[in-house]
């Protein structure tokens, strides 16, 4: 049930952001389907990270963050 909820939220979030935001799908297609990858981004707020995570599915993503002081 938890895995289903996880994927449901990701697909729902990706669908909503595709409609409301201008997501450039041709840029997302450059992300390889397998193997190791470092995905680094500079973001303004905290919402960009889950949005990007929703669009790089079905890859497994492990996040690392730093607290700014």
N, C-alpha and C positions, 0 to 999 in steps of 0.2 A: 504494500500500500504506500509506503514512504517513497519508494522508487517511482511509482506511478505519479504521485503528487509532485515530485521533483521535476519529472519530464513534462508534466502537464503545465506547471508554472513556467518552465522555460519556453515551451511552444506558445503559450498564451502571451508571454512577455515579448517574444520575437514577433508575433503577429501584430500586436498592438503597436510596437515601435516601428514596424514596417509601414503601417498605415499612417501613423502620426508624425514620424520623423523621416528624413531623407537618408535612408540607408543605402550605401553604394554596394550592391551585391557583387559587382565585378571585382571590387577590392577584397571582399571576403573570400572569393574563390581562389585567391592567391595563397591562402592558408593551406598547408599540406594536410591531407587526411590522416596521416599517421606519422609516427616517429616523434622524437623529442623536438620541442619548440619553445622559444622564449618569446612571449608576447608582452611587450612593454608599452605602456601608454602614459601620457601626461593628461591628467584630467582635472577639471575644475571642481567638481563636487563628488559625491559618493554614489550617484545613480549611474554614472557611465560604466562602471565596472560590471554590475549585474546585466546591463543592457548588452555589453560586448559579449559577456559569457553566454547570453541567450542566443547570440548569432553565430558563435563558433561551435555549436552543437554538431554532431554528437561526440566531439572530442572531450576527453576528461581534462578538466582544468583544475590545477592546484594554485591557489593564490598566495601571494606574499605581499605584505604591505608594511609601510613604515609610518609611525606616528610622528607628525611634525610638531615641534614644540616652539 
